[in-house]
Amino acid sequence: MDAAIGEAMKQMEEKNYTALLQAKGCKPVLKYGIACHKKKCRVVMQELL
């Protein structure tokens, strides 16, 4: 699951999904990486100031 979350966070960086929010002055911007497998789920949050 850690690898899947890492890939989700990496994709957000590569595709610059937060750029529009930041350009409009939104602060803070929260990014979430979520991975699920069967009945287990892991969430990682990163705050951009």
C-alpha positions as a Python dict, from the first residue, in 0.01 Angstrom:
ca = {
    (1, 'M'): (0, 0, 0),
    (2, 'D'): (290, 236, 66),
    (3, 'A'): (402, 203, -296),
    (4, 'A'): (52, 284, -423),
    (5, 'I'): (33, 593, -205),
    (6, 'G'): (376, 700, -326),
    (7, 'E'): (258, 666, -685),
    (8, 'A'): (-55, 873, -610),
    (9, 'M'): (150, 1152, -454),
    (10, 'K'): (402, 1137, -739),
    (11, 'Q'): (123, 1167, -998),
    (12, 'M'): (-14, 1477, -824),
    (13, 'E'): (331, 1636, -847),
    (14, 'E'): (395, 1535, -1209),
    (15, 'K'): (56, 1655, -1332),
    (16, 'N'): (66, 1963, -1108),
    (17, 'Y'): (-295, 1919, -995),
    (18, 'T'): (-264, 2187, -727),
    (19, 'A'): (-131, 2467, -953),
    (20, 'L'): (-470, 2624, -1026),
    (21, 'L'): (-568, 2628, -658),
    (22, 'Q'): (-237, 2782, -558),
    (23, 'A'): (-256, 3039, -841),
    (24, 'K'): (-597, 3148, -713),
    (25, 'G'): (-449, 3201, -367),
    (26, 'C'): (-601, 2899, -192),
    (27, 'K'): (-402, 2825, 123),
    (28, 'P'): (-345, 2573, 253),
    (29, 'V'): (-392, 2313, -19),
    (30, 'L'): (-425, 1957, 111),
    (31, 'K'): (-319, 1658, -97),
    (32, 'Y'): (-436, 1308, -4),
    (33, 'G'): (-291, 978, -120),
    (34, 'I'): (-530, 689, -58),
    (35, 'A'): (-471, 317, -103),
    (36, 'C'): (-718, 38, -27),
    (37, 'H'): (-673, -337, -29),
    (38, 'K'): (-956, -564, 78),
    (39, 'K'): (-1067, -428, 418),
    (40, 'K'): (-756, -221, 483),
    (41, 'C'): (-714, 142, 388),
    (42, 'R'): (-425, 383, 430),
    (43, 'V'): (-440, 761, 385),
    (44, 'V'): (-149, 1004, 370),
    (45, 'M'): (-204, 1380, 377),
    (46, 'Q'): (39, 1651, 271),
    (47, 'E'): (-27, 2019, 335),
    (48, 'L'): (103, 2281, 92),
    (49, 'L'): (134, 2625, 244),
}
